[in-house]
Amino acid sequence: MSEKVDQINKLANEAKKEVERLEDKRQENLGNSINYIENELQVQRLYAQIEAYEKVLDIVK
C-alpha cells in the first residue's frame, strides 16, 4: 500500500512542479491571447489533478 501512496505523492509533486513552471511562464510574453488562455487552462487542469491526488491520499491513508 505504501508503494501506491508513494506513487500518488510523486504524481502530485510532479503536477505541483509543472504548475510552478506554468505560473512562471505567465511572466513571459506568451505571444497572443490564445497562448495565454492555453497556459491558464493547463494551470487549472493541474490544480484539479493535485486536488484529486490529495483526496485519494486522504482516502488511502
C-alpha positions as CSV (number, residue, x, y, z in Angstrom):
1,M,0.0,0.0,0.0
2,S,2.8,2.4,0.8
3,E,4.2,2.0,-2.7
4,K,0.9,3.2,-4.1
5,V,0.9,6.2,-1.7
6,D,4.5,7.0,-2.8
7,Q,3.4,6.9,-6.5
8,I,0.4,9.2,-5.8
9,N,2.7,11.6,-3.9
10,K,5.2,11.5,-6.8
11,L,2.4,12.4,-9.3
12,A,1.1,15.2,-7.1
13,N,4.6,16.6,-6.7
14,E,5.2,16.5,-10.4
15,A,2.0,18.3,-11.0
16,K,2.9,21.0,-8.5
17,K,6.3,21.5,-10.2
18,E,4.5,21.8,-13.6
19,V,2.1,24.4,-12.0
20,E,5.1,26.4,-10.8
21,R,6.7,26.2,-14.3
22,L,3.5,27.4,-15.9
23,E,3.0,30.2,-13.4
24,D,6.5,31.4,-14.1
25,K,5.6,31.3,-17.8
26,R,2.9,34.0,-17.1
27,Q,5.8,36.4,-16.7
28,E,6.9,35.8,-20.2
29,N,5.4,37.3,-23.3
30,L,3.1,34.5,-24.4
31,G,2.7,36.0,-27.9
32,N,-1.0,36.2,-28.1
33,S,-4.1,35.6,-26.1
34,I,-4.6,32.0,-27.3
35,N,-1.2,31.0,-25.8
36,Y,-2.2,32.8,-22.5
37,I,-5.5,31.0,-22.4
38,E,-3.9,27.7,-23.1
39,N,-1.4,28.3,-20.3
40,E,-4.2,29.2,-17.8
41,L,-6.2,26.2,-18.8
42,Q,-3.2,23.9,-18.2
43,V,-2.7,25.6,-14.7
44,Q,-6.4,25.0,-13.8
45,R,-6.3,21.4,-15.0
46,L,-3.2,20.7,-12.9
47,Y,-4.8,22.3,-9.8
48,A,-7.7,19.9,-10.3
49,Q,-5.3,16.9,-10.7
50,I,-3.5,17.9,-7.5
51,E,-6.7,18.2,-5.6
52,A,-7.8,14.8,-6.8
53,Y,-4.4,13.3,-5.8
54,E,-4.7,14.8,-2.4
55,K,-8.3,13.4,-1.9
56,V,-7.1,10.0,-3.0
57,L,-4.3,10.2,-0.5
58,D,-6.7,11.1,2.3
59,I,-8.8,8.0,1.5
60,V,-5.8,5.7,1.2
61,K,-4.1,6.8,4.4
